[in-house]
Amino acid sequence: MSKRYLGLLILTGLLLPVAAKADTEAWDFTTVTGQGNGGTSYALGTLFTPTVNIVVDSLGYYDATNVDSTSQPSLMTQSHRVSLFDVTTGGTLVANTTVTNAGTLVGHFIYESVGPVELFSTDEYELVGVTNTTDFYTNAANVSGFTLSADIVLDGYNKNPGVSAGYDPLNTASAQSFGADLGFEPVPEPSSLLLLGTGLAGLAGMLKRKLMA
C-alpha cells in the first residue's frame, strides 16, 4: 500500500467521527424517588426550542426502574407511541415511532431509531409520548440529578388523558412528566463535511486508478 493511499485512508478515518458523532439522549437523571400509573393513559408532551441545529435519529420512552438503577433489564410491558412535531409550522409531524422493550435501553429510556431529521434553531418543537395504562412514568418532582444534554431550551409541558401521541397546541402542565425522550447528534460543521468529502473523493480516485492499472 502506498504512503499516499495510506494517508488518505487515515484522514478519512479521522474525519468520520467528526461528521457522525455518537448519539446522545436529550435528558436523563440519576435517581428516581417516585413513579407509578393509575391505570389512565396520558399523552405527555415537552415543548422545546433548539439553540443550534441538531439531528434527531431516535425517539425514546421512559422505562420503569428499580428506583436508583439506570442499567437494569427493561421492565416495559406495553408499547408506547412517541411523536415529534414542529410547533412553528402549526404542528407538522417530523418523526414518530412505537417504543417497545425490544428497543435500546440507555439510562432511564428505551430508544427506537427514526429519521434522521434535522431540527432548526429557528423553530419550536413538541415531543409527545403515550404512557399507556400499565407501565410506570415519573415527573420532574420525582427525579434527582437531572441532566439536559441537548442544545435546547425547555419551553413548557403538556399532560392530557389520551391514547394518541398527537400535537397539542396548549401548554397544560407546570412540570415535566417522563415521558418521551429523543436521541440527537450535533449538525456537522460545513468545514468538517468539506474535509470529509475531499478525503473520500481522493480515496475513491486512488482506488479507481489502482483498479484500472
PETABEL-V714940 format. One line per field, one symbol per residue. ss: DSSP state (a for helix, b for strand, c for the rest). phi: phi as a letter, one per 30 degrees, with the letter a starting at -180 (. if undefined). psi: psi as a letter, one per 30 degrees, with the letter a starting at -180 (. if undefined). A space follows every 50 residues. Layout:
ss = ???
phi = ???
psi = ???
This chain:
ss = ccaaaaaaaaaaaaaaaaaccccbbcbbccbbcccbcccccbbbbbbbbb cccbbbbbbbbbcccccccccccccccccbbbbbbbcccccbbbbbbbbc cccbbbccbbbbbbbbbbbccccbbbbbbbccccccbbbaaabbccbbcc cbbbbbbbbbbcccccccccccbcccbbcbbbbbbbcccaaaaaaaaaaa aaaaaaaaaaaac
phi = .dddddddddeddddedddbdddbddbaadbccaaladicdccccbcabd cbdbccbabbbecebdiccbbdddcdcbdbdbbbbcdecjjddcaaaccb dddcdbicbccbdbidbcccddccbbcbbcdicbddbbbddcbbidbccd dbcdclbbbbelcbdddbdcccbcbdccjdbbcbbddededddddddddd ddddddddddddd
psi = kleeeeeeeeeeeefefefilkkkkelalekkfklakggkkkjkkkklkk flklkkglklkkkklhdgkghllkgkflljkklkkjeegghkkelllkkl ffakkjbgkkkkklblkkkkfflklkkkkkfafekllllffgllhkkjfl ilkkfllkjkklgkilkjfkjgkfkkkjllllklkkkkkeeeeeeeeeee eeeeeeeeeeef.
